[in-house]
Amino acid sequence: MFEFIKKLFGNAKYNVYSCGPNSFAELLKQFDEPPKEKTQQDIIRDYQVKETVTALEVDMLKMEPTSFYRGSQSWYDRDGNKCFDWVNCAIRPEVIYCSYGKN
């Protein structure tokens, strides 16, 4: 594939170079190598990307409409009878996203 691209752009005014595996054997060789150790800059960059994507997700969810549904409520009165009633509920999508895994 690289040779095809090299021929295709051989007369171009810029350099064509390969980065990554050029053959299936080179690709398989990469799987045998130990995983790359993350540097401090890699860890910081990954954290910044995660925070940015999370903030973007919350902003996108704020644009979604509110979800309305009917829930139920049950309680026992003084005589020990179980009472049951319907309750109208509304919830914003970002509340579900921000609260996931916190209870």
ZAVO-789078 format. One record per residue: y, z negated, x of N, C-alpha, C, CB in turn. Coordinates in steps of 0.02 Angstrom, whole numbers, padded with zeros to 5 digits, always signed. Each point is the difference from the previous one (the first is absolute). Glycine has a CB too. Layout:
REM ZAVO-789078
YZXYZXYZXYZX/...
This chain:
REM ZAVO-789078
-00060+00000+00042+00060+00000-00042+00063+00000+00044-00063-00061-00091/+00062+00020+00143+00058-00004+00044+00012+00067+00034-00021-00122+00018/-00034+00156+00002+00007+00064+00033+00030+00052-00048-00099-00027+00074/+00080+00024-00137+00028+00045-00049+00075-00010-00008-00110+00001-00060/+00131-00063+00057+00072-00016-00007+00036+00020+00064-00026-00096-00078/-00006+00087+00135+00030+00019+00064+00012+00076+00002-00056-00099+00057/+00007+00138-00081+00008+00072-00003+00053+00020-00049-00119+00014+00031/+00120-00048-00088+00048+00016-00053+00072-00011+00024-00086-00031-00085/+00097-00024+00119+00068-00017+00023+00008+00010+00075+00008-00082-00094/-00049+00123+00124+00002+00010+00072+00066+00029+00025-00122+00015-00004/+00154+00027-00036+00063+00031+00020+00060-00041-00021-00056+00111-00008/+00046-00170-00019+00055-00041-00024+00040-00028+00059-00066-00029-00103/+00127+00009+00089+00044-00026+00052-00010-00075+00012+00082+00088-00030/-00125-00119-00006-00013-00071+00009-00072-00010+00022+00087-00029-00087/-00101-00030+00114-00066-00015+00026-00045-00024-00057+00048-00029+00112/-00109+00052-00111-00051-00023-00047-00049-00043+00039+00013+00103-00076/-00024-00163+00054-00046-00044+00035-00044-00036-00051+00082-00015+00094/-00135-00012-00069-00049-00033-00043+00008-00076+00007-00079+00098+00010/+00075-00132-00066-00003-00073+00002-00055-00020-00048+00125-00013+00028/-00175-00019-00002-00056-00020-00041-00062+00040+00018+00078-00031-00092/-00132+00021+00056-00063+00035+00016+00005+00074-00016-00064-00106-00022/+00038+00147+00068-00001+00072-00010-00067+00026-00022+00087+00009+00085/-00138-00051-00080-00067+00022-00020-00035-00058-00034-00006+00084+00095/-00049-00069-00125-00039-00051-00035-00028-00050+00050-00029+00082-00090/+00011-00060+00149-00026-00045+00051+00053-00050+00023-00079+00091+00038/+00142-00067-00031+00054-00046+00019+00014-00050-00056+00049+00090+00072/-00055-00067-00133+00010-00045-00057-00053-00054-00001+00052+00093-00065/-00115-00075+00076-00054-00049+00002+00008-00048+00059-00076+00083-00055/+00102-00058+00110+00011-00042+00059+00051-00055-00016-00027+00097+00075/+00077-00082-00117+00050-00050-00018-00030-00058-00038+00086+00090-00003/-00138-00078-00036-00032-00053-00038-00037-00049+00045-00010+00078-00097/-00011-00056+00156-00036-00043+00046+00047-00044+00041-00089+00085+00005/+00153-00067-00003+00049-00039+00039+00018-00064-00038+00045+00106+00053/-00026-00158-00016+00022-00061-00035+00065+00012-00037-00057-00070+00088/+00069+00033-00143+00062+00010-00037+00061-00018+00042-00062-00023-00107/+00116+00057+00093+00062-00011+00037+00028-00069-00019+00024+00125+00005/-00005-00164+00046+00030-00065-00012+00072+00010-00024-00074-00054+00089/+00093+00018-00141+00068+00006-00025+00048-00039+00044-00043+00013-00117/+00098+00019+00133+00052-00033+00039+00045-00039-00047-00004+00090+00089/+00049-00129-00060+00046-00039-00042+00045+00047-00041-00001-00093+00086/+00020+00149-00057+00042+00049-00037-00040+00030-00058+00065+00025+00106/-00129-00012-00096-00042+00027-00055-00005-00050-00057-00065+00067+00083/+00056-00130-00067-00005-00052-00052+00066-00006-00038-00086-00062+00070/+00141+00063-00034+00066-00005-00032+00012+00061-00044+00044-00067+00097/-00061+00127-00072+00010+00060-00039-00042+00000-00063+00026+00062+00105/-00089-00083-00099-00044-00003-00059+00026-00049-00052-00097+00028+00073/+00123-00085-00050+00028-00049-00047+00062+00028-00035-00045-00094+00072/+00088+00128-00033+00061+00029-00030-00018+00053-00051+00063-00024+00106/-00112+00065-00091-00022+00052-00047-00027-00032-00063-00026+00078+00095/-00014-00131-00087-00029-00035-00058+00055-00029-00044-00103-00026+00066/+00153-00005-00036+00055-00029-00038+00042+00054-00035+00003-00097+00080/+00007+00152-00046+00039+00055-00029-00037+00030-00060+00051+00024+00112/-00115-00013-00105-00040+00029-00055-00003-00049-00058-00068+00067+00082/+00062-00131-00068-00001-00050-00054+00066-00001-00038-00080-00069+00067/+00136+00071-00030+00066+00002-00033+00008+00063-00042+00048-00069+00094/-00072+00125-00067+00004+00063-00037-00043-00003-00063+00020+00062+00107/-00079-00091-00103-00043-00007-00058+00033-00043-00055-00101+00012+00075/+00133-00067-00055+00033-00043-00049+00058+00038-00032-00032-00103+00066/+00071+00141-00026+00056+00038-00028-00026+00053-00049+00066-00019+00105/-00122+00051-00089-00027+00050-00046-00025-00032-00064-00033+00071+00098/+00002-00130-00093-00024-00035-00059+00056-00025-00044-00101-00033+00064/+00159+00019-00035+00058-00022-00040+00025+00055-00045+00031-00079+00090/-00045+00141-00073+00021+00056-00042-00048+00012-00059+00052+00052+00101/-00110-00081-00099-00049+00008-00054+00021-00040-00061-00092+00018+00085/+00071+00003-00144+00018-00037-00061-00040-00066-00006+00028+00109-00056/-00001-00154+00018-00033-00063-00013-00062+00011-00044+00110-00061+00009/-00163+00024+00005-00062+00006-00040+00001-00055-00054-00064+00048+00099/+00053-00027-00161-00003-00047-00056-00072-00003-00025+00121+00024-00032/-00143-00083+00016-00067-00008-00028+00000-00063-00042-00054+00060+00099/-00001-00070-00134-00007-00059-00043-00054-00044+00030+00038+00064-00104/-00020-00124+00120-00048-00048+00027-00019-00051-00052+00048+00016+00114/-00090-00062-00094-00021-00052-00047+00012-00069+00031-00087+00077-00050/+00096-00125+00006+00011-00069+00021-00044-00044-00043+00121+00024+00037/-00154-00071-00006-00041-00046-00039+00015-00072+00022-00091+00088-00014/+00087-00134-00033+00013-00071+00014-00037-00042-00051+00112+00027+00051/-00118-00091-00036-00031-00048-00046+00055-00042-00032-00107-00003+00068/+00104-00005-00134+00049-00043-00033-00023-00073+00002+00035+00095-00075/+00002-00140+00042-00016-00072+00002-00067-00016-00031+00120-00023-00004/-00143+00063-00043-00063-00013-00034-00060+00029+00038+00062-00001-00108/-00050+00035+00164-00054+00030+00039-00018+00070-00021-00043-00113+00017/+00082+00142-00062-00012+00069-00022+00029+00048+00052+00002-00035-00122/-00038+00088+00135+00025+00050+00047+00044+00050-00037-00103-00014+00072/+00164+00021-00050+00047+00047-00031+00007+00061+00045+00063-00095-00057/-00050+00150+00026+00002+00064+00035+00059+00039-00025-00125+00000+00016/+00164+00032+00029+00058+00039-00021+00010+00059+00047+00053-00104-00050/-00023+00156+00024+00018+00058+00041+00069-00010+00030-00071+00075-00072/+00079-00052+00134+00063-00008+00036+00020+00068+00028-00025-00122+00029/+00088+00142-00042+00025+00062+00029+00019-00012+00073+00042+00040-00113/-00064+00004+00157+00013-00008+00072+00031+00063+00029-00097-00080+00009/+00137+00071+00042+00029+00056+00038-00004-00018+00073+00078+00033-00096/-00095+00016+00137-00005-00013+00072+00025+00061+00038-00097-00078-00018/+00133+00065+00072+00024+00053+00044-00054+00017+00051+00120-00039-00015/-00128+00103+00033-00052+00020+00047+00008-00032+00069-00007+00107-00062/+00069-00117+00086+00008-00030+00067-00021-00072+00002+00094+00078+00020/-00094-00112-00078-00022-00070-00002-00075-00004+00015+00090-00028-00083/-00128+00074+00055-00072+00002+00013-00013+00015+00073-00021+00038-00118/+00058+00010+00146-00009+00019+00071+00018-00057+00046+00025+00119-00030/+00031-00153+00017+00022-00054+00045-00042-00064-00008+00116+00048-00006/-00149-00057-00051-00038-00060-00013-00074+00007+00016+00083-00028-00087/-00105+00088+00106-00071+00012+00011-00026-00043+00058+00014+00118-00043/-00066-00157+00030-00031-00041+00052+00036-00065+00015-00040+00104+00047/+00088-00123-00088+00037-00062+00013-00021-00058-00043+00094+00070+00035/-00143-00061-00078-00022-00057-00042-00075-00008+00005+00095+00018-00078/
